Amino acid sequence: MTRQAGRRDGLDEQAVLLVAGLADLAVSTLGSAVGTLRGLLRRSDSAELAAQAENELTARGRLALDRYAAVPPAHLEILARHAQSRKAADGI
């Protein structure tokens, strides 16, 4: 059982590392693309637009990580709280 749990943790860690590597690659590619766009678009407001787009994408990334990285509460904990609230409602 310990061997299986250790293997599972290793696979979970590997999956997290792969996702983090892909995210880093995407961010660096996006940074390069933004730099290229800044070079190509030399309008008076192009730098401001690129900065706003970069800020918006960064904020979206934070929201996505907060949404998907949060650990949901344990199933048994939810059941225990539900049972406790039932007992309190029944007056037991």
HTML snippet that shows the backbone in 3Dmol.js (N, CA, C, O; Angstrom):
<script src="https://3Dmol.org/build/3Dmol-min.js"></script>
<div id="view" style="width:600px;height:400px;position:relative"></div>
<script>
const pdb = `
ATOM      1  N   MET A   1       0.832  -1.194   0.000  1.00  0.00           N
ATOM      2  CA  MET A   1       0.000   0.000   0.000  1.00  0.00           C
ATOM      3  C   MET A   1       0.870   1.249   0.000  1.00  0.00           C
ATOM      4  O   MET A   1       0.554   2.213  -0.697  1.00  0.00           O
ATOM      5  N   THR A   2       1.932   1.254   0.747  1.00  0.00           N
ATOM      6  CA  THR A   2       2.830   2.406   0.776  1.00  0.00           C
ATOM      7  C   THR A   2       3.497   2.594  -0.571  1.00  0.00           C
ATOM      8  O   THR A   2       3.706   3.719  -1.024  1.00  0.00           O
ATOM      9  N   ARG A   3       3.828   1.480  -1.207  1.00  0.00           N
ATOM     10  CA  ARG A   3       4.476   1.540  -2.508  1.00  0.00           C
ATOM     11  C   ARG A   3       3.547   2.189  -3.544  1.00  0.00           C
ATOM     12  O   ARG A   3       3.984   3.008  -4.354  1.00  0.00           O
ATOM     13  N   GLN A   4       2.248   1.809  -3.507  1.00  0.00           N
ATOM     14  CA  GLN A   4       1.276   2.384  -4.437  1.00  0.00           C
ATOM     15  C   GLN A   4       1.077   3.874  -4.170  1.00  0.00           C
ATOM     16  O   GLN A   4       0.986   4.666  -5.109  1.00  0.00           O
ATOM     17  N   ALA A   5       1.009   4.257  -2.899  1.00  0.00           N
ATOM     18  CA  ALA A   5       0.820   5.675  -2.557  1.00  0.00           C
ATOM     19  C   ALA A   5       2.025   6.489  -3.007  1.00  0.00           C
ATOM     20  O   ALA A   5       1.872   7.604  -3.507  1.00  0.00           O
ATOM     21  N   GLY A   6       3.232   5.933  -2.831  1.00  0.00           N
ATOM     22  CA  GLY A   6       4.427   6.640  -3.284  1.00  0.00           C
ATOM     23  C   GLY A   6       4.450   6.802  -4.789  1.00  0.00           C
ATOM     24  O   GLY A   6       4.861   7.841  -5.303  1.00  0.00           O
ATOM     25  N   ARG A   7       4.009   5.777  -5.491  1.00  0.00           N
ATOM     26  CA  ARG A   7       3.971   5.853  -6.959  1.00  0.00           C
ATOM     27  C   ARG A   7       2.943   6.879  -7.418  1.00  0.00           C
ATOM     28  O   ARG A   7       3.181   7.631  -8.363  1.00  0.00           O
ATOM     29  N   ARG A   8       1.810   6.900  -6.747  1.00  0.00           N
ATOM     30  CA  ARG A   8       0.748   7.855  -7.097  1.00  0.00           C
ATOM     31  C   ARG A   8       1.238   9.285  -6.888  1.00  0.00           C
ATOM     32  O   ARG A   8       1.013  10.154  -7.730  1.00  0.00           O
ATOM     33  N   ASP A   9       1.907   9.525  -5.764  1.00  0.00           N
ATOM     34  CA  ASP A   9       2.448  10.856  -5.495  1.00  0.00           C
ATOM     35  C   ASP A   9       3.460  11.240  -6.564  1.00  0.00           C
ATOM     36  O   ASP A   9       3.506  12.395  -6.986  1.00  0.00           O
ATOM     37  N   GLY A  10       4.270  10.283  -7.005  1.00  0.00           N
ATOM     38  CA  GLY A  10       5.255  10.561  -8.048  1.00  0.00           C
ATOM     39  C   GLY A  10       4.589  10.939  -9.362  1.00  0.00           C
ATOM     40  O   GLY A  10       5.048  11.845 -10.057  1.00  0.00           O
ATOM     41  N   LEU A  11       3.502  10.244  -9.704  1.00  0.00           N
ATOM     42  CA  LEU A  11       2.776  10.561 -10.939  1.00  0.00           C
ATOM     43  C   LEU A  11       2.097  11.926 -10.834  1.00  0.00           C
ATOM     44  O   LEU A  11       2.099  12.707 -11.786  1.00  0.00           O
ATOM     45  N   ASP A  12       1.518  12.201  -9.671  1.00  0.00           N
ATOM     46  CA  ASP A  12       0.881  13.513  -9.466  1.00  0.00           C
ATOM     47  C   ASP A  12       1.916  14.623  -9.580  1.00  0.00           C
ATOM     48  O   ASP A  12       1.669  15.650 -10.213  1.00  0.00           O
ATOM     49  N   GLU A  13       3.070  14.414  -8.970  1.00  0.00           N
ATOM     50  CA  GLU A  13       4.127  15.420  -9.027  1.00  0.00           C
ATOM     51  C   GLU A  13       4.607  15.612 -10.463  1.00  0.00           C
ATOM     52  O   GLU A  13       4.851  16.739 -10.893  1.00  0.00           O
ATOM     53  N   GLN A  14       4.741  14.519 -11.198  1.00  0.00           N
ATOM     54  CA  GLN A  14       5.184  14.611 -12.594  1.00  0.00           C
ATOM     55  C   GLN A  14       4.160  15.368 -13.432  1.00  0.00           C
ATOM     56  O   GLN A  14       4.529  16.177 -14.284  1.00  0.00           O
ATOM     57  N   ALA A  15       2.871  15.109 -13.193  1.00  0.00           N
ATOM     58  CA  ALA A  15       1.818  15.815 -13.931  1.00  0.00           C
ATOM     59  C   ALA A  15       1.860  17.306 -13.634  1.00  0.00           C
ATOM     60  O   ALA A  15       1.722  18.128 -14.539  1.00  0.00           O
ATOM     61  N   VAL A  16       2.048  17.650 -12.372  1.00  0.00           N
ATOM     62  CA  VAL A  16       2.121  19.071 -11.997  1.00  0.00           C
ATOM     63  C   VAL A  16       3.327  19.729 -12.662  1.00  0.00           C
ATOM     64  O   VAL A  16       3.233  20.853 -13.155  1.00  0.00           O
ATOM     65  N   LEU A  17       4.458  19.027 -12.674  1.00  0.00           N
ATOM     66  CA  LEU A  17       5.654  19.585 -13.303  1.00  0.00           C
ATOM     67  C   LEU A  17       5.463  19.773 -14.806  1.00  0.00           C
ATOM     68  O   LEU A  17       5.908  20.776 -15.365  1.00  0.00           O
ATOM     69  N   LEU A  18       4.806  18.820 -15.466  1.00  0.00           N
ATOM     70  CA  LEU A  18       4.540  18.959 -16.904  1.00  0.00           C
ATOM     71  C   LEU A  18       3.635  20.152 -17.190  1.00  0.00           C
ATOM     72  O   LEU A  18       3.881  20.914 -18.125  1.00  0.00           O
ATOM     73  N   VAL A  19       2.599  20.308 -16.391  1.00  0.00           N
ATOM     74  CA  VAL A  19       1.680  21.434 -16.585  1.00  0.00           C
ATOM     75  C   VAL A  19       2.392  22.756 -16.333  1.00  0.00           C
ATOM     76  O   VAL A  19       2.201  23.724 -17.069  1.00  0.00           O
ATOM     77  N   ALA A  20       3.214  22.792 -15.290  1.00  0.00           N
ATOM     78  CA  ALA A  20       3.953  24.024 -14.993  1.00  0.00           C
ATOM     79  C   ALA A  20       4.931  24.345 -16.123  1.00  0.00           C
ATOM     80  O   ALA A  20       5.104  25.511 -16.477  1.00  0.00           O
ATOM     81  N   GLY A  21       5.568  23.325 -16.689  1.00  0.00           N
ATOM     82  CA  GLY A  21       6.476  23.550 -17.814  1.00  0.00           C
ATOM     83  C   GLY A  21       5.745  24.075 -19.033  1.00  0.00           C
ATOM     84  O   GLY A  21       6.232  24.977 -19.714  1.00  0.00           O
ATOM     85  N   LEU A  22       4.575  23.515 -19.311  1.00  0.00           N
ATOM     86  CA  LEU A  22       3.773  24.003 -20.441  1.00  0.00           C
ATOM     87  C   LEU A  22       3.323  25.446 -20.210  1.00  0.00           C
ATOM     88  O   LEU A  22       3.341  26.265 -21.128  1.00  0.00           O
ATOM     89  N   ALA A  23       2.924  25.744 -18.986  1.00  0.00           N
ATOM     90  CA  ALA A  23       2.500  27.110 -18.672  1.00  0.00           C
ATOM     91  C   ALA A  23       3.662  28.080 -18.828  1.00  0.00           C
ATOM     92  O   ALA A  23       3.482  29.179 -19.351  1.00  0.00           O
ATOM     93  N   ASP A  24       4.854  27.687 -18.380  1.00  0.00           N
ATOM     94  CA  ASP A  24       6.029  28.541 -18.521  1.00  0.00           C
ATOM     95  C   ASP A  24       6.349  28.767 -19.990  1.00  0.00           C
ATOM     96  O   ASP A  24       6.668  29.887 -20.389  1.00  0.00           O
ATOM     97  N   LEU A  25       6.265  27.720 -20.795  1.00  0.00           N
ATOM     98  CA  LEU A  25       6.503  27.852 -22.232  1.00  0.00           C
ATOM     99  C   LEU A  25       5.495  28.806 -22.867  1.00  0.00           C
ATOM    100  O   LEU A  25       5.860  29.646 -23.689  1.00  0.00           O
ATOM    101  N   ALA A  26       4.222  28.670 -22.480  1.00  0.00           N
ATOM    102  CA  ALA A  26       3.191  29.549 -23.028  1.00  0.00           C
ATOM    103  C   ALA A  26       3.435  31.003 -22.640  1.00  0.00           C
ATOM    104  O   ALA A  26       3.276  31.906 -23.461  1.00  0.00           O
ATOM    105  N   VAL A  27       3.823  31.226 -21.382  1.00  0.00           N
ATOM    106  CA  VAL A  27       4.078  32.592 -20.918  1.00  0.00           C
ATOM    107  C   VAL A  27       5.275  33.196 -21.643  1.00  0.00           C
ATOM    108  O   VAL A  27       5.233  34.356 -22.052  1.00  0.00           O
ATOM    109  N   SER A  28       6.343  32.415 -21.804  1.00  0.00           N
ATOM    110  CA  SER A  28       7.514  32.953 -22.492  1.00  0.00           C
ATOM    111  C   SER A  28       7.208  33.222 -23.959  1.00  0.00           C
ATOM    112  O   SER A  28       7.685  34.211 -24.517  1.00  0.00           O
ATOM    113  N   THR A  29       6.420  32.358 -24.589  1.00  0.00           N
ATOM    114  CA  THR A  29       6.026  32.577 -25.974  1.00  0.00           C
ATOM    115  C   THR A  29       5.160  33.824 -26.085  1.00  0.00           C
ATOM    116  O   THR A  29       5.314  34.622 -27.009  1.00  0.00           O
ATOM    117  N   LEU A  30       4.256  33.979 -25.136  1.00  0.00           N
ATOM    118  CA  LEU A  30       3.406  35.167 -25.122  1.00  0.00           C
ATOM    119  C   LEU A  30       4.243  36.420 -24.936  1.00  0.00           C
ATOM    120  O   LEU A  30       4.000  37.437 -25.585  1.00  0.00           O
ATOM    121  N   GLY A  31       5.235  36.347 -24.042  1.00  0.00           N
ATOM    122  CA  GLY A  31       6.117  37.498 -23.834  1.00  0.00           C
ATOM    123  C   GLY A  31       6.870  37.863 -25.097  1.00  0.00           C
ATOM    124  O   GLY A  31       7.024  39.043 -25.411  1.00  0.00           O
ATOM    125  N   SER A  32       7.340  36.863 -25.823  1.00  0.00           N
ATOM    126  CA  SER A  32       8.027  37.124 -27.093  1.00  0.00           C
ATOM    127  C   SER A  32       7.069  37.737 -28.109  1.00  0.00           C
ATOM    128  O   SER A  32       7.423  38.667 -28.834  1.00  0.00           O
ATOM    129  N   ALA A  33       5.851  37.202 -28.150  1.00  0.00           N
ATOM    130  CA  ALA A  33       4.865  37.728 -29.094  1.00  0.00           C
ATOM    131  C   ALA A  33       4.514  39.176 -28.775  1.00  0.00           C
ATOM    132  O   ALA A  33       4.379  40.004 -29.676  1.00  0.00           O
ATOM    133  N   VAL A  34       4.370  39.472 -27.499  1.00  0.00           N
ATOM    134  CA  VAL A  34       4.070  40.855 -27.103  1.00  0.00           C
ATOM    135  C   VAL A  34       5.229  41.771 -27.477  1.00  0.00           C
ATOM    136  O   VAL A  34       5.010  42.883 -27.957  1.00  0.00           O
ATOM    137  N   GLY A  35       6.455  41.314 -27.263  1.00  0.00           N
ATOM    138  CA  GLY A  35       7.617  42.106 -27.655  1.00  0.00           C
ATOM    139  C   GLY A  35       7.663  42.352 -29.155  1.00  0.00           C
ATOM    140  O   GLY A  35       7.991  43.454 -29.594  1.00  0.00           O
ATOM    141  N   THR A  36       7.337  41.339 -29.939  1.00  0.00           N
ATOM    142  CA  THR A  36       7.300  41.487 -31.394  1.00  0.00           C
ATOM    143  C   THR A  36       6.208  42.460 -31.813  1.00  0.00           C
ATOM    144  O   THR A  36       6.417  43.302 -32.686  1.00  0.00           O
ATOM    145  N   LEU A  37       5.047  42.340 -31.187  1.00  0.00           N
ATOM    146  CA  LEU A  37       3.954  43.260 -31.518  1.00  0.00           C
ATOM    147  C   LEU A  37       4.314  44.700 -31.175  1.00  0.00           C
ATOM    148  O   LEU A  37       3.967  45.627 -31.908  1.00  0.00           O
ATOM    149  N   ARG A  38       5.007  44.880 -30.064  1.00  0.00           N
ATOM    150  CA  ARG A  38       5.442  46.231 -29.704  1.00  0.00           C
ATOM    151  C   ARG A  38       6.391  46.788 -30.753  1.00  0.00           C
ATOM    152  O   ARG A  38       6.345  47.975 -31.074  1.00  0.00           O
ATOM    153  N   GLY A  39       7.246  45.934 -31.282  1.00  0.00           N
ATOM    154  CA  GLY A  39       8.179  46.376 -32.318  1.00  0.00           C
ATOM    155  C   GLY A  39       7.483  46.692 -33.624  1.00  0.00           C
ATOM    156  O   GLY A  39       7.866  47.632 -34.321  1.00  0.00           O
ATOM    157  N   LEU A  40       6.462  45.916 -33.964  1.00  0.00           N
ATOM    158  CA  LEU A  40       5.772  46.112 -35.238  1.00  0.00           C
ATOM    159  C   LEU A  40       4.791  47.279 -35.205  1.00  0.00           C
ATOM    160  O   LEU A  40       4.649  48.021 -36.177  1.00  0.00           O
ATOM    161  N   LEU A  41       4.142  47.417 -34.107  1.00  0.00           N
ATOM    162  CA  LEU A  41       3.111  48.460 -34.012  1.00  0.00           C
ATOM    163  C   LEU A  41       3.667  49.662 -33.255  1.00  0.00           C
ATOM    164  O   LEU A  41       3.587  49.726 -32.029  1.00  0.00           O
ATOM    165  N   ARG A  42       4.215  50.587 -33.979  1.00  0.00           N
ATOM    166  CA  ARG A  42       4.820  51.770 -33.342  1.00  0.00           C
ATOM    167  C   ARG A  42       3.859  52.948 -33.305  1.00  0.00           C
ATOM    168  O   ARG A  42       4.266  54.102 -33.438  1.00  0.00           O
ATOM    169  N   ARG A  43       2.600  52.646 -33.125  1.00  0.00           N
ATOM    170  CA  ARG A  43       1.637  53.734 -32.986  1.00  0.00           C
ATOM    171  C   ARG A  43       1.800  54.364 -31.615  1.00  0.00           C
ATOM    172  O   ARG A  43       2.494  53.816 -30.758  1.00  0.00           O
ATOM    173  N   SER A  44       1.182  55.481 -31.405  1.00  0.00           N
ATOM    174  CA  SER A  44       1.339  56.181 -30.138  1.00  0.00           C
ATOM    175  C   SER A  44       0.726  55.411 -28.971  1.00  0.00           C
ATOM    176  O   SER A  44       1.212  55.527 -27.846  1.00  0.00           O
ATOM    177  N   ASP A  45      -0.317  54.636 -29.203  1.00  0.00           N
ATOM    178  CA  ASP A  45      -0.960  53.916 -28.115  1.00  0.00           C
ATOM    179  C   ASP A  45      -0.703  52.415 -28.154  1.00  0.00           C
ATOM    180  O   ASP A  45      -1.281  51.682 -27.351  1.00  0.00           O
ATOM    181  N   SER A  46       0.132  51.942 -29.048  1.00  0.00           N
ATOM    182  CA  SER A  46       0.341  50.497 -29.166  1.00  0.00           C
ATOM    183  C   SER A  46       1.037  49.909 -27.936  1.00  0.00           C
ATOM    184  O   SER A  46       0.702  48.803 -27.513  1.00  0.00           O
ATOM    185  N   ALA A  47       1.986  50.621 -27.366  1.00  0.00           N
ATOM    186  CA  ALA A  47       2.667  50.120 -26.170  1.00  0.00           C
ATOM    187  C   ALA A  47       1.692  50.015 -25.004  1.00  0.00           C
ATOM    188  O   ALA A  47       1.746  49.062 -24.227  1.00  0.00           O
ATOM    189  N   GLU A  48       0.810  50.987 -24.886  1.00  0.00           N
ATOM    190  CA  GLU A  48      -0.190  50.972 -23.819  1.00  0.00           C
ATOM    191  C   GLU A  48      -1.168  49.811 -24.014  1.00  0.00           C
ATOM    192  O   GLU A  48      -1.528  49.138 -23.049  1.00  0.00           O
ATOM    193  N   LEU A  49      -1.599  49.573 -25.257  1.00  0.00           N
ATOM    194  CA  LEU A  49      -2.505  48.465 -25.534  1.00  0.00           C
ATOM    195  C   LEU A  49      -1.845  47.119 -25.231  1.00  0.00           C
ATOM    196  O   LEU A  49      -2.476  46.227 -24.665  1.00  0.00           O
ATOM    197  N   ALA A  50      -0.590  46.980 -25.606  1.00  0.00           N
ATOM    198  CA  ALA A  50       0.130  45.739 -25.336  1.00  0.00           C
ATOM    199  C   ALA A  50       0.300  45.519 -23.837  1.00  0.00           C
ATOM    200  O   ALA A  50       0.183  44.391 -23.357  1.00  0.00           O
ATOM    201  N   ALA A  51       0.572  46.585 -23.100  1.00  0.00           N
ATOM    202  CA  ALA A  51       0.715  46.472 -21.644  1.00  0.00           C
ATOM    203  C   ALA A  51      -0.613  46.087 -21.003  1.00  0.00           C
ATOM    204  O   ALA A  51      -0.643  45.277 -20.077  1.00  0.00           O
ATOM    205  N   GLN A  52      -1.703  46.659 -21.487  1.00  0.00           N
ATOM    206  CA  GLN A  52      -3.020  46.311 -20.962  1.00  0.00           C
ATOM    207  C   GLN A  52      -3.364  44.859 -21.260  1.00  0.00           C
ATOM    208  O   GLN A  52      -3.909  44.158 -20.408  1.00  0.00           O
ATOM    209  N   ALA A  53      -3.043  44.404 -22.476  1.00  0.00           N
ATOM    210  CA  ALA A  53      -3.304  43.008 -22.834  1.00  0.00           C
ATOM    211  C   ALA A  53      -2.485  42.067 -21.966  1.00  0.00           C
ATOM    212  O   ALA A  53      -2.984  41.034 -21.520  1.00  0.00           O
ATOM    213  N   GLU A  54      -1.240  42.420 -21.728  1.00  0.00           N
ATOM    214  CA  GLU A  54      -0.381  41.594 -20.882  1.00  0.00           C
ATOM    215  C   GLU A  54      -0.915  41.539 -19.454  1.00  0.00           C
ATOM    216  O   GLU A  54      -0.930  40.471 -18.841  1.00  0.00           O
ATOM    217  N   ASN A  55      -1.351  42.673 -18.920  1.00  0.00           N
ATOM    218  CA  ASN A  55      -1.918  42.717 -17.573  1.00  0.00           C
ATOM    219  C   ASN A  55      -3.205  41.899 -17.484  1.00  0.00           C
ATOM    220  O   ASN A  55      -3.435  41.194 -16.501  1.00  0.00           O
ATOM    221  N   GLU A  56      -4.036  41.999 -18.513  1.00  0.00           N
ATOM    222  CA  GLU A  56      -5.291  41.253 -18.514  1.00  0.00           C
ATOM    223  C   GLU A  56      -5.032  39.750 -18.576  1.00  0.00           C
ATOM    224  O   GLU A  56      -5.683  38.982 -17.868  1.00  0.00           O
ATOM    225  N   LEU A  57      -4.099  39.327 -19.407  1.00  0.00           N
ATOM    226  CA  LEU A  57      -3.781  37.908 -19.496  1.00  0.00           C
ATOM    227  C   LEU A  57      -3.160  37.390 -18.202  1.00  0.00           C
ATOM    228  O   LEU A  57      -3.428  36.259 -17.794  1.00  0.00           O
ATOM    229  N   THR A  58      -2.344  38.199 -17.564  1.00  0.00           N
ATOM    230  CA  THR A  58      -1.760  37.812 -16.280  1.00  0.00           C
ATOM    231  C   THR A  58      -2.863  37.639 -15.235  1.00  0.00           C
ATOM    232  O   THR A  58      -2.848  36.680 -14.464  1.00  0.00           O
ATOM    233  N   ALA A  59      -3.808  38.562 -15.214  1.00  0.00           N
ATOM    234  CA  ALA A  59      -4.918  38.469 -14.259  1.00  0.00           C
ATOM    235  C   ALA A  59      -5.757  37.223 -14.538  1.00  0.00           C
ATOM    236  O   ALA A  59      -6.176  36.533 -13.608  1.00  0.00           O
ATOM    237  N   ARG A  60      -6.004  36.935 -15.823  1.00  0.00           N
ATOM    238  CA  ARG A  60      -6.764  35.731 -16.177  1.00  0.00           C
ATOM    239  C   ARG A  60      -6.029  34.477 -15.727  1.00  0.00           C
ATOM    240  O   ARG A  60      -6.644  33.524 -15.250  1.00  0.00           O
ATOM    241  N   GLY A  61      -4.717  34.484 -15.880  1.00  0.00           N
ATOM    242  CA  GLY A  61      -3.922  33.342 -15.453  1.00  0.00           C
ATOM    243  C   GLY A  61      -4.017  33.124 -13.958  1.00  0.00           C
ATOM    244  O   GLY A  61      -4.140  31.989 -13.498  1.00  0.00           O
ATOM    245  N   ARG A  62      -3.960  34.206 -13.196  1.00  0.00           N
ATOM    246  CA  ARG A  62      -4.090  34.096 -11.738  1.00  0.00           C
ATOM    247  C   ARG A  62      -5.453  33.532 -11.354  1.00  0.00           C
ATOM    248  O   ARG A  62      -5.554  32.669 -10.482  1.00  0.00           O
ATOM    249  N   LEU A  63      -6.499  34.026 -12.013  1.00  0.00           N
ATOM    250  CA  LEU A  63      -7.843  33.531 -11.727  1.00  0.00           C
ATOM    251  C   LEU A  63      -7.969  32.044 -12.063  1.00  0.00           C
ATOM    252  O   LEU A  63      -8.566  31.282 -11.303  1.00  0.00           O
ATOM    253  N   ALA A  64      -7.408  31.638 -13.196  1.00  0.00           N
ATOM    254  CA  ALA A  64      -7.472  30.233 -13.596  1.00  0.00           C
ATOM    255  C   ALA A  64      -6.737  29.356 -12.590  1.00  0.00           C
ATOM    256  O   ALA A  64      -7.236  28.296 -12.212  1.00  0.00           O
ATOM    257  N   LEU A  65      -5.562  29.787 -12.155  1.00  0.00           N
ATOM    258  CA  LEU A  65      -4.821  29.003 -11.162  1.00  0.00           C
ATOM    259  C   LEU A  65      -5.564  28.936  -9.840  1.00  0.00           C
ATOM    260  O   LEU A  65      -5.600  27.884  -9.201  1.00  0.00           O
ATOM    261  N   ASP A  66      -6.157  30.049  -9.421  1.00  0.00           N
ATOM    262  CA  ASP A  66      -6.914  30.048  -8.172  1.00  0.00           C
ATOM    263  C   ASP A  66      -8.120  29.116  -8.266  1.00  0.00           C
ATOM    264  O   ASP A  66      -8.471  28.442  -7.298  1.00  0.00           O
ATOM    265  N   ARG A  67      -8.747  29.083  -9.437  1.00  0.00           N
ATOM    266  CA  ARG A  67      -9.932  28.253  -9.614  1.00  0.00           C
ATOM    267  C   ARG A  67      -9.589  26.772  -9.618  1.00  0.00           C
ATOM    268  O   ARG A  67     -10.277  25.970  -8.986  1.00  0.00           O
ATOM    269  N   TYR A  68      -8.523  26.406 -10.333  1.00  0.00           N
ATOM    270  CA  TYR A  68      -8.213  24.993 -10.504  1.00  0.00           C
ATOM    271  C   TYR A  68      -7.199  24.454  -9.511  1.00  0.00           C
ATOM    272  O   TYR A  68      -7.113  23.239  -9.333  1.00  0.00           O
ATOM    273  N   ALA A  69      -6.437  25.304  -8.867  1.00  0.00           N
ATOM    274  CA  ALA A  69      -5.425  24.839  -7.929  1.00  0.00           C
ATOM    275  C   ALA A  69      -5.980  24.672  -6.516  1.00  0.00           C
ATOM    276  O   ALA A  69      -5.339  24.046  -5.671  1.00  0.00           O
ATOM    277  N   ALA A  70      -7.151  25.220  -6.256  1.00  0.00           N
ATOM    278  CA  ALA A  70      -7.742  25.114  -4.925  1.00  0.00           C
ATOM    279  C   ALA A  70      -8.153  23.667  -4.663  1.00  0.00           C
ATOM    280  O   ALA A  70      -8.748  23.015  -5.520  1.00  0.00           O
ATOM    281  N   VAL A  71      -7.833  23.183  -3.484  1.00  0.00           N
ATOM    282  CA  VAL A  71      -8.168  21.815  -3.111  1.00  0.00           C
ATOM    283  C   VAL A  71      -9.586  21.802  -2.571  1.00  0.00           C
ATOM    284  O   VAL A  71      -9.902  22.550  -1.646  1.00  0.00           O
ATOM    285  N   PRO A  72     -10.450  20.959  -3.138  1.00  0.00           N
ATOM    286  CA  PRO A  72     -11.818  20.894  -2.623  1.00  0.00           C
ATOM    287  C   PRO A  72     -11.829  20.253  -1.239  1.00  0.00           C
ATOM    288  O   PRO A  72     -10.918  19.498  -0.902  1.00  0.00           O
ATOM    289  N   PRO A  73     -12.846  20.545  -0.437  1.00  0.00           N
ATOM    290  CA  PRO A  73     -12.903  19.950   0.902  1.00  0.00           C
ATOM    291  C   PRO A  73     -13.063  18.435   0.812  1.00  0.00           C
ATOM    292  O   PRO A  73     -13.617  17.912  -0.155  1.00  0.00           O
ATOM    293  N   ALA A  74     -12.580  17.755   1.815  1.00  0.00           N
ATOM    294  CA  ALA A  74     -12.645  16.301   1.851  1.00  0.00           C
ATOM    295  C   ALA A  74     -14.095  15.829   1.927  1.00  0.00           C
ATOM    296  O   ALA A  74     -14.929  16.445   2.589  1.00  0.00           O
ATOM    297  N   HIS A  75     -14.374  14.737   1.243  1.00  0.00           N
ATOM    298  CA  HIS A  75     -15.734  14.209   1.177  1.00  0.00           C
ATOM    299  C   HIS A  75     -16.272  13.860   2.565  1.00  0.00           C
ATOM    300  O   HIS A  75     -17.405  14.204   2.902  1.00  0.00           O
ATOM    301  N   LEU A  76     -15.460  13.182   3.361  1.00  0.00           N
ATOM    302  CA  LEU A  76     -15.904  12.798   4.702  1.00  0.00           C
ATOM    303  C   LEU A  76     -16.132  14.016   5.595  1.00  0.00           C
ATOM    304  O   LEU A  76     -17.010  14.005   6.458  1.00  0.00           O
ATOM    305  N   GLU A  77     -15.342  15.059   5.383  1.00  0.00           N
ATOM    306  CA  GLU A  77     -15.532  16.292   6.156  1.00  0.00           C
ATOM    307  C   GLU A  77     -16.890  16.911   5.831  1.00  0.00           C
ATOM    308  O   GLU A  77     -17.582  17.397   6.726  1.00  0.00           O
ATOM    309  N   ILE A  78     -17.268  16.895   4.573  1.00  0.00           N
ATOM    310  CA  ILE A  78     -18.570  17.434   4.166  1.00  0.00           C
ATOM    311  C   ILE A  78     -19.690  16.611   4.794  1.00  0.00           C
ATOM    312  O   ILE A  78     -20.665  17.164   5.302  1.00  0.00           O
ATOM    313  N   LEU A  79     -19.546  15.282   4.757  1.00  0.00           N
ATOM    314  CA  LEU A  79     -20.566  14.422   5.371  1.00  0.00           C
ATOM    315  C   LEU A  79     -20.671  14.651   6.871  1.00  0.00           C
ATOM    316  O   LEU A  79     -21.775  14.685   7.414  1.00  0.00           O
ATOM    317  N   ALA A  80     -19.544  14.808   7.545  1.00  0.00           N
ATOM    318  CA  ALA A  80     -19.557  15.045   8.984  1.00  0.00           C
ATOM    319  C   ALA A  80     -20.244  16.371   9.314  1.00  0.00           C
ATOM    320  O   ALA A  80     -21.022  16.442  10.266  1.00  0.00           O
ATOM    321  N   ARG A  81     -19.971  17.400   8.554  1.00  0.00           N
ATOM    322  CA  ARG A  81     -20.622  18.699   8.797  1.00  0.00           C
ATOM    323  C   ARG A  81     -22.128  18.608   8.549  1.00  0.00           C
ATOM    324  O   ARG A  81     -22.923  19.196   9.284  1.00  0.00           O
ATOM    325  N   HIS A  82     -22.509  17.872   7.513  1.00  0.00           N
ATOM    326  CA  HIS A  82     -23.921  17.705   7.202  1.00  0.00           C
ATOM    327  C   HIS A  82     -24.630  16.973   8.348  1.00  0.00           C
ATOM    328  O   HIS A  82     -25.714  17.376   8.770  1.00  0.00           O
ATOM    329  N   ALA A  83     -24.011  15.895   8.848  1.00  0.00           N
ATOM    330  CA  ALA A  83     -24.586  15.142   9.960  1.00  0.00           C
ATOM    331  C   ALA A  83     -24.669  16.010  11.207  1.00  0.00           C
ATOM    332  O   ALA A  83     -25.654  15.938  11.943  1.00  0.00           O
ATOM    333  N   GLN A  84     -23.664  16.820  11.454  1.00  0.00           N
ATOM    334  CA  GLN A  84     -23.657  17.701  12.618  1.00  0.00           C
ATOM    335  C   GLN A  84     -24.781  18.737  12.523  1.00  0.00           C
ATOM    336  O   GLN A  84     -25.451  19.020  13.516  1.00  0.00           O
ATOM    337  N   SER A  85     -24.982  19.291  11.348  1.00  0.00           N
ATOM    338  CA  SER A  85     -26.047  20.274  11.196  1.00  0.00           C
ATOM    339  C   SER A  85     -27.415  19.629  11.325  1.00  0.00           C
ATOM    340  O   SER A  85     -28.348  20.256  11.827  1.00  0.00           O
ATOM    341  N   ARG A  86     -27.547  18.381  10.879  1.00  0.00           N
ATOM    342  CA  ARG A  86     -28.809  17.662  11.047  1.00  0.00           C
ATOM    343  C   ARG A  86     -29.120  17.425  12.523  1.00  0.00           C
ATOM    344  O   ARG A  86     -30.251  17.608  12.975  1.00  0.00           O
ATOM    345  N   LYS A  87     -28.069  17.005  13.275  1.00  0.00           N
ATOM    346  CA  LYS A  87     -28.261  16.777  14.717  1.00  0.00           C
ATOM    347  C   LYS A  87     -28.673  18.066  15.406  1.00  0.00           C
ATOM    348  O   LYS A  87     -29.538  18.061  16.281  1.00  0.00           O
ATOM    349  N   ALA A  88     -28.059  19.161  15.013  1.00  0.00           N
ATOM    350  CA  ALA A  88     -28.387  20.446  15.633  1.00  0.00           C
ATOM    351  C   ALA A  88     -29.808  20.852  15.273  1.00  0.00           C
ATOM    352  O   ALA A  88     -30.520  21.410  16.107  1.00  0.00           O
ATOM    353  N   ALA A  89     -30.229  20.581  14.047  1.00  0.00           N
ATOM    354  CA  ALA A  89     -31.586  20.942  13.620  1.00  0.00           C
ATOM    355  C   ALA A  89     -32.634  20.080  14.318  1.00  0.00           C
ATOM    356  O   ALA A  89     -33.724  20.556  14.634  1.00  0.00           O
ATOM    357  N   ASP A  90     -32.296  18.791  14.561  1.00  0.00           N
ATOM    358  CA  ASP A  90     -33.235  17.880  15.218  1.00  0.00           C
ATOM    359  C   ASP A  90     -33.250  18.068  16.736  1.00  0.00           C
ATOM    360  O   ASP A  90     -34.152  17.572  17.412  1.00  0.00           O
ATOM    361  N   GLY A  91     -32.263  18.776  17.272  1.00  0.00           N
ATOM    362  CA  GLY A  91     -32.206  19.019  18.701  1.00  0.00           C
ATOM    363  C   GLY A  91     -31.662  17.846  19.486  1.00  0.00           C
ATOM    364  O   GLY A  91     -31.978  17.686  20.665  1.00  0.00           O
ATOM    365  N   ILE A  92     -30.850  17.029  18.850  1.00  0.00           N
ATOM    366  CA  ILE A  92     -30.288  15.851  19.532  1.00  0.00           C
ATOM    367  C   ILE A  92     -29.010  16.215  20.212  1.00  0.00           C
ATOM    368  O   ILE A  92     -28.381  15.364  20.842  1.00  0.00           O
TER     369      ILE A  92
END
`;
const viewer = $3Dmol.createViewer("view");
viewer.addModel(pdb, "pdb");
viewer.setStyle({}, {cartoon: {color: "spectrum"}});
viewer.zoomTo();
viewer.render();
</script>
